[in-house]
């Protein structure tokens, strides 16, 4: 209504009925907010954007193309929608990337933009990440125990739901693995700290495999360098048949080894004094020397045995550890 009034000689007014239609388009307004922000899935509620005049009236004649952009990462689906009677309805929009706060910005030409801020959450579990130390000694618990994280396709930790509490199992295809090798993840993380996970085997590059069974079988292989463990034994290489009171044609070679038979090549145990002896024959030559990198090679030392013919023993000994 539009009313005209005079005050004199008395109050007199007249009213006319008028119709106001929308004015010129000046801005965009998100009239249906997007919802359901799960990584790598379409929004469960797609956004609807209305073209409005300065007073917020829908400009029903507008057929502008409305675009949407994201503050970080990538949008999936079609990022434009054409207005019908002033209303642009998006479909198939989604988001992939790292979790956290994101902002959608809707724009169309010179019209004032509108925005919506939301929190992107993790998606379905598709991969595992495993943290291991670079090197571990044979037969010794890993200095930093494995940490296995259940992740979605973009590396976000799956922190809640049934996938976040899966049983994580550790195995090795090329070594013996011991300790507690299975545990339930908590908030998507299985931290084996205090579980005594240990690798035993031949030195070299070895692997530890972490696996979960649900929602499907997911595994990750991580390599680790296995080095020798503590010295626990020595081996002696010598010809099986010798001539009495004659320098061995091939002199003894003594190797300091760990429990798995790996040569102890470094550390104090690798440079021990190695002594040869025999309980049932007389041994001659230089019978004591210091090992180098875990090996005492008596070549040139003139070692020989003198005694009665028959099976005789030759013993190699170190004093430490």
C-alpha positions in Angstrom: 0.0 0.0 0.0 1.0 3.6 -0.7 -0.8 6.2 1.5 -1.0 10.0 1.1 -2.1 12.2 4.0 -2.9 15.9 4.7 -3.3 17.4 8.2 -5.5 20.5 7.5 -8.2 21.5 7.6 -8.5 18.0 9.0 -6.6 14.8 8.7 -7.4 13.3 5.4 -5.7 10.4 3.7 -6.0 8.3 0.7 -4.5 4.8 0.0 -3.5 3.1 -3.3 -2.4 -0.5 -3.7 0.8 -0.9 -5.7 2.9 -3.9 -6.6 6.7 -3.9 -6.1 8.7 -6.2 -8.3 12.4 -7.2 -7.9 15.0 -4.7 -8.8 18.3 -5.1 -10.5 20.5 -8.1 -9.4 23.2 -7.0 -7.0 24.2 -10.0 -5.0 24.3 -13.8 -4.4 22.9 -15.5 -1.4 23.4 -19.2 -0.4 19.8 -20.1 0.4 20.4 -23.8 1.0 23.7 -24.5 2.7 25.8 -27.5 1.6 26.1 -30.3 4.2 27.7 -33.6 4.7 31.4 -32.9 4.2 33.2 -36.3 4.0 36.4 -36.4 2.0 36.1 -37.8 -1.5 32.3 -38.0 -1.4 29.6 -35.7 -2.8 28.1 -33.3 -0.3 24.9 -35.0 1.1 23.1 -31.6 0.7 24.0 -29.7 -2.4 24.2 -25.9 -2.2 21.5 -23.7 -3.7 22.4 -20.0 -4.6 19.8 -17.3 -5.3 20.4 -14.1 -7.3 19.0 -11.2 -5.4 18.4 -7.5 -5.6 19.6 -5.0 -3.0 16.7 -5.9 -0.7 17.1 -9.7 -0.9 14.3 -10.3 -3.4 14.9 -13.1 -5.9 15.6 -11.8 -9.4 13.3 -14.3 -11.1 14.4 -13.3 -14.5 18.1 -14.0 -13.9 19.7 -16.8 -15.7 23.3 -16.1 -14.8 25.9 -18.8 -14.4 27.1 -19.1 -10.8 30.6 -20.5 -10.1 31.9 -22.0 -6.9 35.6 -22.1 -5.7 37.3 -23.6 -2.6 39.8 -21.9 -0.3 42.2 -24.9 -0.4 42.4 -28.2 -2.2 40.1 -29.4 -5.0 36.4 -29.5 -5.5 35.0 -32.5 -7.4 32.0 -32.5 -9.7 30.6 -29.6 -11.7 31.6 -26.2 -10.2 29.1 -24.1 -12.2 25.3 -24.0 -12.2 23.0 -21.9 -14.4 20.3 -20.0 -12.6 16.7 -20.9 -13.4 14.2 -18.1 -12.4 17.1 -16.6 -10.3 18.0 -19.8 -8.5 21.2 -21.9 -9.2 21.1 -25.4 -7.9 24.4 -27.3 -7.8 24.7 -31.1 -8.1 27.5 -33.6 -7.7 29.8 -31.2 -5.7 32.3 -32.8 -3.4 35.7 -32.2 -1.9 39.0 -34.1 -1.7 42.1 -33.2 0.2 43.2 -32.6 3.8 40.7 -32.3 6.6 40.0 -29.0 8.3 38.2 -25.7 7.7 37.4 -24.8 4.1 35.5 -22.0 2.6 33.2 -22.1 -0.5 32.9 -18.9 -2.5 30.1 -18.4 -4.9 30.4 -15.8 -7.6 28.8 -14.6 -10.8 30.2 -11.6 -12.7 30.0 -8.4 -10.8 27.4 -9.6 -8.3 28.5 -9.5 -4.6 29.8 -13.0 -3.7 28.5 -15.2 -0.8 30.5 -17.8 1.1 30.0 -20.8 3.3 32.7 -22.2 5.7 32.7 -25.9 6.6 34.9 -28.5 8.2 36.0 -31.4 5.9 36.2 -34.7 7.7 38.2 -37.9 6.8 36.9 -40.4 4.2 36.9 -44.1 4.1 40.0 -46.0 5.0 42.1 -46.9 1.9 45.7 -47.1 3.1 48.1 -47.5 6.0 51.2 -45.5 6.9 53.9 -47.1 9.0 56.7 -45.3 10.8 59.9 -47.3 11.6 63.4 -46.5 12.6 65.9 -46.6 9.7 68.1 -49.2 11.3 67.7 -51.9 13.9 70.1 -54.4 15.4 69.4 -58.1 15.0 67.6 -59.6 17.9 67.1 -56.3 19.7 63.7 -54.6 20.1 63.3 -51.7 17.7 64.6 -48.5 19.3 61.4 -46.8 18.1 58.5 -49.2 18.0 56.3 -49.2 14.9 53.4 -46.7 14.6 50.8 -47.6 12.1 48.1 -45.1 11.0 44.9 -45.9 9.2 44.3 -43.3 6.5 41.9 -42.3 3.8 43.0 -41.8 0.2 44.5 -38.3 0.9 46.4 -39.3 4.0 43.9 -38.1 6.6 43.8 -40.2 9.7 40.6 -42.1 10.2 40.0 -41.1 13.8 36.5 -42.4 14.4 34.1 -45.2 13.5 34.7 -48.9 13.2 37.6 -48.5 10.8 39.5 -46.4 13.4 39.7 -49.4 15.9 40.8 -52.1 13.5 43.2 -54.8 14.6 46.7 -54.0 13.1 49.0 -57.0 12.6 52.7 -56.9 11.9 54.5 -59.6 9.8 57.8 -59.9 8.0 58.4 -62.0 4.9 62.2 -62.1 5.2 62.9 -62.1 9.0 61.5 -63.5 12.2 59.4 -61.0 14.0 58.6 -61.3 17.7 57.1 -59.3 20.5 53.5 -58.3 20.6 52.7 -58.0 16.9 49.0 -57.4 16.9 47.0 -54.7 18.6 43.8 -52.6 18.1 44.2 -49.1 16.7 43.0 -46.2 18.9 41.5 -43.3 16.9 43.1 -44.7 13.8 46.6 -45.2 15.3 48.3 -48.4 16.4 51.3 -47.4 18.5 53.4 -50.4 19.4 55.4 -48.6 22.0 56.3 -51.0 24.8 55.4 -54.0 22.7 59.0 -55.2 22.2 58.7 -55.7 18.4 62.0 -57.4 17.4 63.5 -58.6 14.0 65.8 -61.5 13.9 67.5 -62.8 10.7 70.2 -62.1 8.2 71.6 -58.6 8.0 70.5 -56.4 5.1 67.4 -54.5 3.9 64.3 -56.2 5.5 60.6 -55.4 5.5 57.8 -55.2 8.0 54.3 -55.5 6.7 51.4 -53.9 8.6 47.8 -55.1 7.8 44.2 -54.6 8.7 41.4 -56.8 7.5 38.5 -54.4 7.3 36.8 -52.7 5.4 39.0 -54.7 3.1 42.5 -56.2 3.3 44.9 -53.2 3.4 48.6 -53.6 3.8 51.8 -51.5 3.8 55.4 -52.7 3.5 58.1 -50.6 5.0 61.8 -51.4 4.7 64.3 -51.3 7.5 68.0 -52.0 7.6 68.9 -54.9 9.9 72.4 -54.8 11.3 74.3 -57.4 13.3 73.4 -58.0 16.9 75.6 -58.7 19.9 78.5 -61.2 19.6 77.4 -64.6 20.9 79.5 -67.1 19.0 82.7 -67.6 16.9 83.2 -69.8 14.0 86.5 -71.2 12.8 87.3 -72.2 9.2 90.2 -74.6 8.9 91.2 -77.5 6.6 89.7 -80.8 7.7 92.9 -82.7 7.2 96.3 -81.5 8.4 99.9 -82.9 8.4 101.5 -83.3 11.8 104.0 -80.6 12.8 103.4 -78.8 9.5 102.2 -75.3 9.1 98.6 -75.4 7.8 98.5 -74.8 4.1 95.4 -72.8 4.7 95.6 -70.9 8.0 92.6 -70.6 10.3 90.0 -67.8 9.8 88.0 -67.0 12.9 84.7 -65.0 12.6 82.9 -63.3 15.5 79.1 -63.7 15.0 75.8 -62.8 16.5 73.1 -65.3 17.4 71.9 -65.5 13.7 75.4 -66.1 12.3 75.9 -62.5 11.1 79.4 -61.2 11.3 79.9 -58.6 14.0 81.6 -56.0 11.8 81.5 -52.9 14.1 81.8 -52.0 17.7 84.2 -53.2 20.4 83.2 -56.8 19.9 84.5 -56.7 16.3 88.1 -56.0 17.3 88.6 -58.6 20.0 91.8 -60.6 20.7 91.3 -64.1 19.2 93.3 -66.9 20.7 93.7 -70.4 19.3 94.3 -73.4 21.5 94.0 -77.2 21.5 93.3 -79.6 24.3 94.7 -82.7 22.6 97.6 -81.5 20.5 100.4 -79.0 20.8 99.7 -75.8 18.8 102.5 -73.7 17.4 102.9 -70.5 15.5 101.3 -67.1 16.3 98.2 -68.2 18.0 96.8 -64.8 19.1 95.8 -61.8 17.1 93.2 -59.0 17.0 90.2 -59.4 14.8 89.4 -56.7 12.2 85.7 -56.0 11.4 84.9 -59.3 13.2 87.4 -61.5 11.4 90.8 -62.8 12.6 92.6 -64.2 9.6 95.7 -66.1 10.7 97.3 -66.2 7.2 101.0 -65.9 7.6 100.9 -66.8 11.3 102.4 -70.2 10.8 99.8 -72.1 12.9 100.4 -75.8 13.2 99.4 -78.8 15.3 101.8 -81.4 16.7 100.7 -84.6 18.2 99.3 -88.1 17.7 97.4 -88.8 14.5 93.7 -88.8 14.6 90.8 -86.4 15.2 92.1 -83.4 17.1 90.4 -80.1 18.2 91.2 -76.5 17.5 89.5 -73.9 19.7 89.1 -70.2 19.0 88.3 -68.0 22.0 87.6 -64.3 22.6 87.4 -62.9 26.1 84.7 -60.2 25.5 81.8 -59.6 25.6 
